[in-house]
Amino acid sequence: MTDASSTPTLLTAWKAATAALKAGRIDSPSIDARLLLEAATGASRTDILADPYRALTDDQQALLDSHVGRRLRREPVSRILGKKGFWKIMLNVTPDVLSPRPDTEAILDVVMLAFPPHRAFEMIDLGTGSGAILLATLAERAGARGVGTDISFEALAVAKENATNLELDNRATFLRTEWAAGFGDQSFDLVVSNPPYIPSDDIPGLDPEVRDHDPLLALDGGPDGLQAYRDLAPEIRRILRPGGVFAVEIGWDQGPQVKALFEAAGFEEVIVVKDLSDRDRVVTNGPDPRTNPIPKM
């Protein structure tokens, strides 16, 4: 029988999980341990701080041990929990969709600056996956309506579920098609996309969290990583309304090449926007939030 002194508490369980993840050379071991502890116990971050000596049940400890074991095998926390925060929303994620990353929020920085609150506009998210970019935008901009496209039925099911959970399904529509196929010319004020952009030969060298758990369809950008942009640039030019804005995510070393592809498609004043790590992350014809910060409302 376990005596009270050895019964794990929120604090000791957090410390033990952190130590295990750190020994396993997992990035951000303390944050990952806290998220896994919260999921295993139903405790909040506040609970851990305010009631650190709350005891864990045997079932809670067993679930935490299972979670930590999966993380040590390099399964991302988002896959273990089946959800991931993005911008200001929480999304369900499955093996059928790319797990949203903070880098992609650089697109939202552009969008928030280009489309002020209460402005009505229509947008499309090409290759929507979990619906992250589209739904984060709609959650911030009440006057917006949007469409998310994907060629994966499974991804679209995840996106639809996320829209329903966020009570955005009255303003979000999802359609299975390749990029913008089937949409009329000059249909949208805003076009966004986070397409696959990793060169095919680079995929085996990716971190296991990405290589083994994100769908290959969402990663593989062809031999040079640029095939999606060759397809997208003329299509975005076709469906974007005059005065409209596009914003696409890129790999950190692809800025000049992707910028040139959009210029060749007829866009003017194309810029490359850096993310918070000061790496090239978005190609757009919109404003640069690094030089024109979003006004405080």
Summary of the structure (lengths in Angstrom):
residues: 297
radius of gyration: 21.1
end to end distance: 57.8
largest distance: 73.9
contacts: 952
relative contact order: 0.11
helix: 43%
strand: 19%
